[in-house]
Amino acid sequence: MRKIPVTASPADDAKTAPSDRATEQKQQMSHAKKEPASPPDEDEGLQADLDRFRDLALRSQADFENYKKRAAREKEDAIKYANSGLIERLLTIIDNFELGLAAARGADENSAIFSGMSMVLKQLTDFLAEHGVESIDAPGRPFDPNLHEAIAHEPSSKVPATTAIRQTRRAYRMKDRLLRPPSVVVSSGPAAA
């Protein structure tokens, strides 16, 4: 006859002695210890992840260092050129003041008004010089589109082509930054016959 396998019922399980259960658990644990914790492929994946995160951390650190340097430069520039907006507006006033002075010079150079206006203009230019602002004279210099603003071309037999003949508005530089380019009339060379 054929034997029928007998399966343990929960009731039979309860009848099993506690020492048998403890032995079974020990055997299962010893089998688990013998098996490797993770296959080699998984180790390589973990190492790749570790390398990727290490690279990401280094890049983030470098980006943060660059950000700190850029922020420090921007702060330094903001302090260095903080008054540039005010000075640019003052330059327009000085231009008009010089026009008034030129008109007063034509009337009478020995008058008290002319000498008073001359002193005020000198005070203004000294004030600008104290703050690192200097005027740039363009006549006689080669035309540079990065520094000059050409408003017209004019033939000239005395001044070579692409050279500023005269300026209609003076240029100013604050420290190493151009505040306002000069408006110049540029020579187109000798007149064509």
MIZAVO-780688 format. One record per residue (C-alpha): residue number from 1; chain; x, y, z. Coordinates in nm, 3 decimals. Example, Ala and Ser with C-alpha at 12.3 -4.5 7.8 and 13.67 -1.06 7.14 Angstrom:
REM MIZAVO-780688
- 1	A	1.230	-0.450	0.780
- 2	A	1.367	-0.106	0.714
***
This chain:
REM MIZAVO-780688
- 1	A	0.000	0.000	0.000
- 2	A	0.086	0.350	-0.054
- 3	A	0.183	0.578	0.231
- 4	A	-0.001	0.904	0.260
- 5	A	0.214	1.190	0.383
- 6	A	0.095	1.321	0.710
- 7	A	0.090	1.694	0.747
- 8	A	0.111	1.856	1.081
- 9	A	-0.196	2.035	1.194
- 10	A	-0.189	2.347	1.410
- 11	A	-0.297	2.131	1.699
- 12	A	0.003	1.903	1.642
- 13	A	0.225	2.213	1.625
- 14	A	0.111	2.314	1.967
- 15	A	0.205	1.965	2.092
- 16	A	0.563	2.005	1.964
- 17	A	0.802	2.059	2.245
- 18	A	0.955	2.404	2.288
- 19	A	1.304	2.259	2.264
- 20	A	1.225	2.126	1.915
- 21	A	1.114	2.471	1.806
- 22	A	1.431	2.633	1.939
- 23	A	1.644	2.377	1.755
- 24	A	1.458	2.449	1.431
- 25	A	1.513	2.824	1.472
- 26	A	1.885	2.771	1.536
- 27	A	1.914	2.561	1.223
- 28	A	1.734	2.824	1.015
- 29	A	1.962	3.097	1.152
- 30	A	2.276	2.896	1.082
- 31	A	2.159	2.842	0.722
- 32	A	2.097	3.218	0.690
- 33	A	2.448	3.297	0.816
- 34	A	2.608	3.067	0.564
- 35	A	2.435	3.241	0.271
- 36	A	2.614	3.555	0.141
- 37	A	2.456	3.883	0.258
- 38	A	2.430	4.025	-0.092
- 39	A	2.534	3.907	-0.433
- 40	A	2.838	4.070	-0.603
- 41	A	2.616	4.257	-0.852
- 42	A	2.439	4.431	-0.568
- 43	A	2.776	4.534	-0.417
- 44	A	2.882	4.688	-0.746
- 45	A	2.553	4.877	-0.767
- 46	A	2.599	5.010	-0.416
- 47	A	2.957	5.116	-0.496
- 48	A	2.836	5.294	-0.812
- 49	A	2.570	5.475	-0.609
- 50	A	2.829	5.571	-0.348
- 51	A	3.061	5.708	-0.620
- 52	A	2.774	5.899	-0.779
- 53	A	2.670	6.058	-0.449
- 54	A	3.031	6.142	-0.362
- 55	A	3.070	6.314	-0.702
- 56	A	2.740	6.498	-0.649
- 57	A	2.856	6.616	-0.305
- 58	A	3.188	6.743	-0.447
- 59	A	3.011	6.926	-0.730
- 60	A	2.763	7.083	-0.489
- 61	A	3.047	7.196	-0.267
- 62	A	3.231	7.350	-0.565
- 63	A	2.912	7.523	-0.683
- 64	A	2.861	7.667	-0.336
- 65	A	3.220	7.795	-0.322
- 66	A	3.175	7.961	-0.664
- 67	A	2.848	8.116	-0.544
- 68	A	3.021	8.259	-0.234
- 69	A	3.300	8.410	-0.446
- 70	A	3.053	8.558	-0.696
- 71	A	2.838	8.703	-0.415
- 72	A	3.147	8.861	-0.255
- 73	A	3.249	9.015	-0.592
- 74	A	2.898	9.150	-0.650
- 75	A	2.887	9.296	-0.301
- 76	A	3.226	9.460	-0.353
- 77	A	3.112	9.606	-0.688
- 78	A	2.788	9.730	-0.534
- 79	A	2.984	9.913	-0.264
- 80	A	3.244	10.041	-0.512
- 81	A	2.987	10.181	-0.756
- 82	A	2.705	10.266	-0.512
- 83	A	2.704	10.635	-0.607
- 84	A	2.720	10.585	-0.983
- 85	A	2.349	10.657	-1.038
- 86	A	2.369	10.983	-0.847
- 87	A	2.690	11.086	-1.020
- 88	A	2.543	11.011	-1.366
- 89	A	2.257	11.252	-1.293
- 90	A	2.506	11.508	-1.164
- 91	A	2.700	11.487	-1.493
- 92	A	2.402	11.621	-1.686
- 93	A	2.381	11.915	-1.447
- 94	A	2.753	11.984	-1.494
- 95	A	2.704	11.979	-1.874
- 96	A	2.432	12.244	-1.847
- 97	A	2.645	12.441	-1.602
- 98	A	2.934	12.442	-1.850
- 99	A	2.699	12.568	-2.124
- 100	A	2.592	12.853	-1.896
- 101	A	2.956	12.926	-1.817
- 102	A	3.041	12.939	-2.188
- 103	A	2.758	13.187	-2.244
- 104	A	2.877	13.399	-1.949
- 105	A	3.234	13.390	-2.084
- 106	A	3.110	13.540	-2.410
- 107	A	2.940	13.828	-2.229
- 108	A	3.213	13.932	-1.986
- 109	A	3.499	13.717	-1.854
- 110	A	3.588	13.969	-1.586
- 111	A	3.245	13.977	-1.425
- 112	A	3.180	13.850	-1.073
- 113	A	2.915	13.609	-1.204
- 114	A	3.160	13.442	-1.441
- 115	A	3.429	13.405	-1.174
- 116	A	3.172	13.272	-0.923
- 117	A	3.040	13.017	-1.173
- 118	A	3.399	12.913	-1.254
- 119	A	3.468	12.850	-0.886
- 120	A	3.150	12.642	-0.848
- 121	A	3.244	12.435	-1.154
- 122	A	3.590	12.375	-1.008
- 123	A	3.434	12.259	-0.680
- 124	A	3.209	12.017	-0.867
- 125	A	3.497	11.869	-1.070
- 126	A	3.709	11.839	-0.753
- 127	A	3.421	11.660	-0.580
- 128	A	3.394	11.417	-0.871
- 129	A	3.771	11.358	-0.868
- 130	A	3.757	11.272	-0.495
- 131	A	3.504	11.001	-0.576
- 132	A	3.714	10.852	-0.856
- 133	A	3.533	11.021	-1.146
- 134	A	3.744	11.165	-1.425
- 135	A	3.655	11.318	-1.759
- 136	A	3.779	11.169	-2.085
- 137	A	3.865	11.394	-2.378
- 138	A	3.799	11.229	-2.713
- 139	A	3.913	11.479	-2.982
- 140	A	4.222	11.360	-3.167
- 141	A	4.183	10.999	-3.055
- 142	A	4.095	10.708	-3.285
- 143	A	3.728	10.620	-3.283
- 144	A	3.652	10.314	-3.067
- 145	A	3.290	10.193	-3.080
- 146	A	3.333	10.044	-2.730
- 147	A	3.421	10.384	-2.581
- 148	A	3.272	10.646	-2.815
- 149	A	2.928	10.728	-2.946
- 150	A	2.951	10.860	-3.304
- 151	A	2.682	11.113	-3.388
- 152	A	2.813	11.225	-3.730
- 153	A	3.085	11.187	-3.993
- 154	A	3.257	11.490	-4.134
- 155	A	3.524	11.519	-4.404
- 156	A	3.855	11.664	-4.285
- 157	A	4.187	11.714	-4.462
- 158	A	4.370	11.774	-4.130
- 159	A	4.240	11.481	-3.924
- 160	A	4.287	11.120	-4.046
- 161	A	3.983	10.902	-4.112
- 162	A	3.816	10.727	-3.815
- 163	A	3.952	10.983	-3.569
- 164	A	3.733	11.199	-3.344
- 165	A	3.734	11.559	-3.468
- 166	A	3.536	11.707	-3.179
- 167	A	3.305	11.599	-2.901
- 168	A	2.960	11.733	-2.831
- 169	A	2.928	11.567	-2.492
- 170	A	3.214	11.486	-2.255
- 171	A	3.275	11.134	-2.134
- 172	A	3.330	11.031	-1.773
- 173	A	3.486	10.726	-1.614
- 174	A	3.435	10.616	-1.253
- 175	A	3.735	10.415	-1.133
- 176	A	3.756	10.149	-1.406
- 177	A	3.399	10.173	-1.538
- 178	A	3.278	10.401	-1.816
- 179	A	2.985	10.603	-1.680
- 180	A	2.901	10.786	-1.999
- 181	A	3.055	10.761	-2.347
- 182	A	3.151	11.078	-2.533
- 183	A	2.938	11.189	-2.824
- 184	A	3.183	11.259	-3.105
- 185	A	3.198	11.374	-3.466
- 186	A	3.424	11.135	-3.655
- 187	A	3.647	11.226	-3.950
- 188	A	3.568	11.051	-4.276
- 189	A	3.903	11.156	-4.424
- 190	A	3.969	11.414	-4.696
- 191	A	3.667	11.528	-4.892
- 192	A	3.619	11.353	-5.226
- 193	A	3.676	11.576	-5.526
***
